[in-house]
Amino acid sequence: MPDRDTMGVDFVGDFYSSEGMTDELAHIMVLHLGPFRREQRHFDADEHVESAWIPWSDLAATRITSSNSMIAIQHEALRRLIARNSDKDKPSLFS
């Protein structure tokens, strides 16, 4: 099993994306990635992928309107707050 501080998946929960508009159920998870290295990717001619790594402070300051994204970001903010203020010998919400 991967080291929890290096890599893992937090299952956040199942949430309805819209109140009363649809019955779409979103399964929200937060990925924790360990050390990685960037490598060249070779996409098909009709594939267009854009991604970026940004600091947590930039992400937290970004105006996000997607409820699913906000749930994941708030989960991570809570996880970081608990980790920063926790006693390592006591169980926590995420242990």
SEZA-321188 format. One record per residue (C-alpha): y, z, x; residue number from 0; residue in one letter. Coordinates in pm, 1 decimal. Layout:
! SEZA-321188
R          y          z          x   vogu   marnu
R          Y          Z          X    NUM       A
...
! end
This chain:
! SEZA-321188
R          y          z          x   vogu   marnu
R        0.0        0.0        0.0      0       M
R      343.6      -86.4      138.1      1       P
R      575.8      188.9      254.1      2       D
R      790.2      281.4      -50.1      3       R
R     1104.2      283.7      164.7      4       D
R     1027.8      -61.6      304.4      5       T
R      889.1     -270.9       20.4      6       M
R      796.7     -224.7     -341.9      7       G
R      863.7     -297.0     -707.6      8       V
R     1025.3      -58.5     -954.8      9       D
R      929.3     -133.5    -1313.2     10       F
R     1252.5      -44.2    -1493.4     11       V
R     1146.3     -112.8    -1849.6     12       G
R     1128.4     -357.3    -2138.9     13       D
R     1455.4     -428.0    -2316.4     14       F
R     1569.7     -653.1    -2597.1     15       Y
R     1842.4     -875.1    -2453.2     16       S
R     2046.3     -907.6    -2769.5     17       S
R     2094.9     -666.0    -3053.8     18       E
R     1971.6     -844.9    -3363.0     19       G
R     2039.2    -1199.9    -3242.9     20       M
R     1694.5    -1278.0    -3098.7     21       T
R     1364.7    -1107.3    -3040.8     22       D
R     1363.9    -1190.9    -2668.4     23       E
R     1209.3     -905.3    -2471.6     24       L
R     1310.0     -883.2    -2104.4     25       A
R     1082.8     -709.6    -1855.5     26       H
R     1319.6     -569.3    -1591.4     27       I
R     1196.7     -495.9    -1239.1     28       M
R     1380.2     -420.6     -915.9     29       V
R     1235.7     -547.3     -588.0     30       L
R     1275.6     -352.2     -265.7     31       H
R     1232.5     -574.9       37.1     32       L
R     1153.1     -459.4      385.4     33       G
R     1246.6     -628.8      708.5     34       P
R     1253.2    -1003.3      672.3     35       F
R     1357.1    -1309.9      863.9     36       R
R     1529.7    -1621.7      740.0     37       R
R     1346.9    -1948.9      776.3     38       E
R     1428.4    -2306.4      692.3     39       Q
R     1318.4    -2407.0      341.4     40       R
R     1227.2    -2759.9      244.2     41       H
R     1290.4    -2820.5     -124.2     42       F
R     1209.5    -3136.2     -317.7     43       D
R     1497.5    -3381.6     -360.1     44       A
R     1548.2    -3277.0     -724.2     45       D
R     1537.6    -2900.5     -653.5     46       E
R     1867.8    -2717.1     -621.8     47       H
R     1841.1    -2355.1     -513.3     48       V
R     2134.6    -2139.3     -415.4     49       E
R     2092.9    -1781.9     -301.8     50       S
R     2283.8    -1532.5      -94.4     51       A
R     2240.8    -1183.3       46.1     52       W
R     2543.0     -967.4      -21.0     53       I
R     2619.0     -604.0       58.9     54       P
R     2550.3     -345.5     -213.4     55       W
R     2922.3     -261.5     -229.3     56       S
R     3005.8     -625.6     -312.9     57       D
R     2736.6     -640.2     -580.5     58       L
R     2845.7     -311.9     -737.2     59       A
R     3207.8     -434.3     -750.0     60       A
R     3120.9     -769.7     -911.2     61       T
R     3199.4     -821.3    -1280.2     62       R
R     2861.3     -894.5    -1437.9     63       I
R     2822.3     -968.3    -1807.8     64       T
R     2445.3    -1018.4    -1828.2     65       S
R     2282.3     -714.2    -1987.9     66       S
R     1955.3     -770.4    -1801.0     67       N
R     2134.2     -783.5    -1465.8     68       S
R     2337.3     -472.9    -1549.3     69       M
R     2021.8     -278.2    -1635.6     70       I
R     1870.7     -364.5    -1295.5     71       A
R     2194.5     -286.3    -1108.1     72       I
R     2241.0       47.0    -1286.4     73       Q
R     1879.3      136.9    -1212.9     74       H
R     1935.6       68.3     -843.0     75       E
R     2263.8      263.0     -841.9     76       A
R     2083.9      561.4     -996.2     77       L
R     1797.6      531.5     -746.1     78       R
R     2043.7      531.0     -456.2     79       R
R     2235.2      829.0     -595.8     80       L
R     1917.6     1032.3     -642.6     81       I
R     1790.4      939.0     -294.5     82       A
R     2121.4     1035.1     -133.7     83       R
R     2128.6     1374.6     -308.1     84       N
R     1760.1     1460.8     -312.8     85       S
R     1563.3     1721.6     -130.6     86       D
R     1284.0     1525.7       40.7     87       K
R     1031.0     1802.3      -33.7     88       D
R     1084.9     1795.9     -409.2     89       K
R      953.5     1528.6     -645.7     90       P
R     1216.4     1293.9     -788.2     91       S
R     1248.8     1054.1    -1075.9     92       L
R     1116.1      771.8     -853.9     93       F
R      832.2      945.8     -669.8     94       S
! end
